[in-house]
Amino acid sequence: MSDPQIIMERPAGMVHAALRSPSFMIGLVLTLLFTVAALLSFVWTPFDVTQLNIANKLKSPSATHWLGTDAFGRDIFSMLMVGARTSIAVAIVAVGIGIVVGVPLGLLAAARHGSLIDEFVMRTNDLIFAFPALLMAIMITAVFGPSALNAIIAIGIFNIPVFARLARGAALSLWTRDYVLAARVAGKGRTLISAEHILPNITNLLIVQGTIQFSLGILAEAGLAYVGLGTQPPLPSWGRMLSDAQTMIYIAPNLAIFPGLAIVLTVLGLNLMGDGMRDIFDPKLRRAR
């Protein structure tokens, strides 16, 4: 049993609202563009990104190399495709860690509001928030060395309190609803109520927040790669492409422009899509606009 005021709109109505949302549609197109490029890179790229061709270095954009080549003669367009795969994969896994661990913790804290369990979960979240993803990555790589896996762990750990706080705050507002009280009177336990009644009604919020954290995950991965703590050679990364380009910004500005644009457009697309999804899931907010 769910509160009719917070049940999701019918699929047909949501699709109609999505098609009428410029923010969502623009974000969806941009996100799909880079997602398709990432998926395509598994089976095809114009050139092999691991093959060096020094004689072909620092070429300007042409019919052969659409975005030019880097200082080692590698095709920039091909590197951007593989870099999209890397950034998206790291962000997806990191956000997945945050959701899988953070949401149950948040629901547990809300179900045990005011208890020692609630206090322990929230204070642990505060402790994790005191260490940004970059600082956490530095600590992890100091022990295990720099790699994409360690970047995923650092970003994922940082996402846990984000989703735990969101799930707890949203769940607390639902525990006083009549349908939850009825479930408690019927003898259902707190865990079952959280799974059957609370979680379905906060899924919309989690999806929107997941989109936002996904964009932040891409930024975090690029930042870690930029300082040498993320994805390691020979696998391309947008952040490391920017790092490599900084010494040649006046000689070949395209080395920095194109990976920078890729990061900006991907993050912009995800943020626009998240903003549009928020409007779609919240009819009152959509009408207010």
C-alpha positions in Angstrom: 0.0 0.0 0.0 1.4 3.4 -1.0 0.4 7.0 -0.5 -1.4 8.1 -3.7 0.2 11.6 -3.4 3.7 10.2 -4.0 3.0 7.4 -6.5 4.8 7.8 -9.7 2.8 9.2 -12.7 1.6 6.6 -15.2 4.3 5.7 -17.7 2.5 7.4 -20.6 2.2 10.6 -18.7 5.9 10.5 -17.7 6.9 9.9 -21.3 4.8 12.9 -22.4 6.3 15.1 -19.8 9.8 13.9 -20.8 9.2 14.8 -24.4 8.0 18.3 -23.4 11.1 18.9 -21.2 13.8 20.7 -23.2 16.2 20.2 -20.3 15.7 16.4 -20.2 15.8 16.0 -24.0 19.0 18.0 -24.5 20.6 16.1 -21.6 19.5 12.8 -22.9 20.9 13.5 -26.4 24.3 14.5 -25.0 24.4 11.6 -22.6 23.5 9.1 -25.3 26.1 10.6 -27.6 29.0 9.8 -25.2 27.5 6.5 -24.1 27.3 5.3 -27.7 30.8 6.5 -28.3 32.0 4.6 -25.2 30.2 1.4 -26.2 31.4 1.6 -29.8 35.0 1.9 -28.6 34.8 -1.7 -27.4 34.5 -3.0 -30.9 35.9 -0.1 -33.1 38.0 3.0 -33.0 39.4 4.9 -36.1 42.9 4.1 -34.9 44.6 1.9 -32.2 45.1 4.2 -29.2 48.0 2.1 -27.9 50.0 2.4 -31.2 52.6 5.2 -31.2 53.5 7.0 -34.4 56.0 9.8 -33.6 56.4 10.8 -37.2 52.7 11.7 -37.2 52.7 13.7 -34.0 50.8 17.0 -33.3 48.8 16.9 -36.6 46.0 19.4 -37.0 42.5 18.1 -37.6 42.1 16.6 -41.0 40.0 14.1 -43.0 42.3 11.3 -41.7 42.5 12.4 -38.1 39.3 14.2 -37.4 40.5 15.9 -34.2 44.3 15.7 -34.9 47.0 13.7 -33.1 48.8 14.1 -29.8 52.5 14.3 -29.1 52.9 10.5 -29.6 51.0 10.5 -32.9 47.9 8.9 -31.4 44.5 9.8 -32.8 42.7 12.2 -30.5 39.2 11.2 -31.6 40.0 7.5 -30.8 41.4 8.4 -27.5 38.3 10.4 -26.6 36.1 7.4 -27.4 38.1 5.1 -25.2 38.4 7.8 -22.5 34.6 8.0 -22.5 34.5 4.3 -21.8 36.9 4.8 -18.9 35.1 7.8 -17.3 31.6 6.3 -17.6 32.7 2.9 -16.3 34.4 4.4 -13.2 31.5 6.7 -12.5 28.9 3.9 -12.9 30.7 1.6 -10.5 31.5 4.4 -8.0 27.8 5.5 -7.9 26.7 1.9 -7.7 28.9 1.5 -4.6 27.3 4.6 -3.1 23.7 3.3 -3.8 24.2 -0.3 -2.8 25.9 0.6 0.5 24.5 4.0 1.3 20.8 3.5 0.7 20.4 0.5 3.0 22.3 2.4 5.7 20.1 5.4 5.3 16.9 3.3 5.5 18.3 1.5 8.5 19.1 4.8 10.2 15.6 6.1 9.5 13.9 3.0 10.7 15.9 3.2 14.0 15.6 7.0 14.3 17.0 8.3 17.6 18.7 5.1 18.5 22.4 4.3 18.8 22.3 2.7 15.3 21.0 6.0 13.8 23.7 8.0 15.6 26.5 5.6 14.6 25.5 5.7 10.9 25.2 9.4 10.7 28.4 10.2 12.6 30.3 7.7 10.4 28.9 9.6 7.4 30.2 12.8 8.9 33.6 11.2 9.3 33.7 10.1 5.6 32.6 13.6 4.5 35.6 15.0 6.2 37.8 13.3 3.5 37.1 14.5 0.0 37.5 11.9 -2.9 40.8 13.4 -3.9 42.3 13.2 -0.4 40.9 9.7 0.0 42.4 8.7 -3.3 45.8 10.0 -2.2 45.6 7.9 1.0 44.5 4.8 -0.9 47.1 5.1 -3.7 49.8 5.8 -1.1 49.2 2.2 0.1 48.1 0.4 -3.0 49.4 2.5 -5.8 47.5 4.6 -8.5 45.0 2.8 -10.6 41.4 3.1 -12.0 40.3 0.6 -9.3 41.6 2.7 -6.5 39.9 5.7 -8.0 36.6 3.8 -8.1 37.1 2.8 -4.4 37.8 6.4 -3.4 34.9 7.9 -5.3 32.6 5.1 -4.3 33.3 5.6 -0.6 32.7 9.3 -0.9 29.3 8.5 -2.5 28.1 6.3 0.4 27.2 9.2 2.8 25.6 11.1 0.0 23.0 8.4 -0.6 22.8 7.5 3.1 21.8 11.0 4.1 19.3 11.3 1.2 17.7 8.0 1.9 17.5 8.7 5.6 16.0 12.2 5.2 13.4 11.1 2.6 12.5 8.0 4.6 12.0 9.9 7.9 9.3 12.0 6.2 7.4 8.8 5.3 7.5 6.9 8.6 4.7 9.1 9.9 2.4 8.4 6.9 -0.9 6.6 7.5 0.0 3.7 5.2 3.2 3.1 7.2 1.4 3.2 10.5 -1.1 0.7 9.1 1.7 -1.6 8.0 3.1 -1.5 11.6 -0.3 -2.2 13.1 -0.5 -5.2 10.7 2.6 -6.6 12.3 5.2 -5.9 9.7 8.7 -5.3 10.9 10.8 -2.2 10.2 13.0 -4.0 7.6 10.0 -5.2 5.6 8.3 -1.8 5.8 11.5 -0.1 4.6 11.7 -2.5 1.6 8.0 -2.6 0.6 6.7 0.9 1.4 9.6 3.3 2.0 12.1 2.4 -0.7 9.6 2.4 -3.7 8.5 5.9 -2.7 12.0 7.4 -2.5 13.2 5.8 -5.7 12.6 8.9 -7.8 14.8 11.0 -5.5 17.5 8.3 -5.6 17.4 8.2 -9.4 17.8 12.0 -9.7 20.6 12.1 -7.1 22.3 9.2 -8.9 22.3 11.2 -12.1 23.9 14.1 -10.3 26.5 11.9 -8.6 27.2 10.2 -11.9 28.3 13.6 -13.4 30.3 14.4 -10.3 31.9 10.9 -10.6 33.1 11.7 -14.1 34.6 15.0 -12.8 36.3 13.2 -9.9 37.7 10.6 -12.2 39.1 13.3 -14.6 40.6 15.1 -11.6 42.2 12.1 -10.2 43.6 11.1 -13.6 44.9 14.7 -14.1 47.1 14.4 -11.0 48.2 10.9 -11.9 46.1 9.0 -9.3 43.4 7.6 -11.6 43.5 5.6 -14.8 47.1 4.7 -15.8 48.7 4.4 -19.3 48.3 3.0 -21.8 44.5 3.3 -21.3 43.4 6.8 -22.2 41.6 9.1 -19.8 40.1 12.5 -20.4 41.8 13.9 -17.2 45.2 12.6 -18.2 44.8 13.9 -21.7 44.3 17.4 -20.2 47.4 16.8 -18.0 49.5 15.8 -21.0 48.3 18.8 -23.0 49.1 21.5 -20.4 52.8 21.9 -21.5 51.7 22.2 -25.2 48.7 24.5 -24.8 50.2 27.1 -27.1 51.6 24.7 -29.6 48.6 22.4 -30.0 45.6 23.8 -28.2 43.3 21.1 -29.6 45.0 18.6 -27.2 43.3 20.4 -24.3 40.2 21.8 -26.0 38.7 18.5 -27.1 39.0 16.5 -23.9 37.9 19.6 -22.0 34.8 19.8 -24.2 34.1 16.1 -23.7 34.1 16.5 -19.9 32.0 19.7 -20.0 29.4 18.3 -22.4 29.1 15.0 -20.6 28.6 16.7 -17.2 26.3 19.3 -18.7 24.2 16.5 -20.3 23.9 14.5 -17.1 23.0 17.6 -15.0 20.4 18.7 -17.6 18.9 15.2 -17.7 18.8 15.1 -13.9 17.1 18.5 -13.7 14.6 17.3 -16.3 14.0 14.0 -14.4 13.3 16.0 -11.2 10.6 18.0 -13.0 9.1 14.8 -14.5 9.0 13.0 -11.2 7.6 16.0 -9.3 4.4 17.2 -11.1 4.0 20.1 -8.6 7.4 21.5 -9.5 6.7 21.1 -13.2 3.4 23.1 -12.9 5.2 25.8 -10.9 7.5 26.3 -13.8 
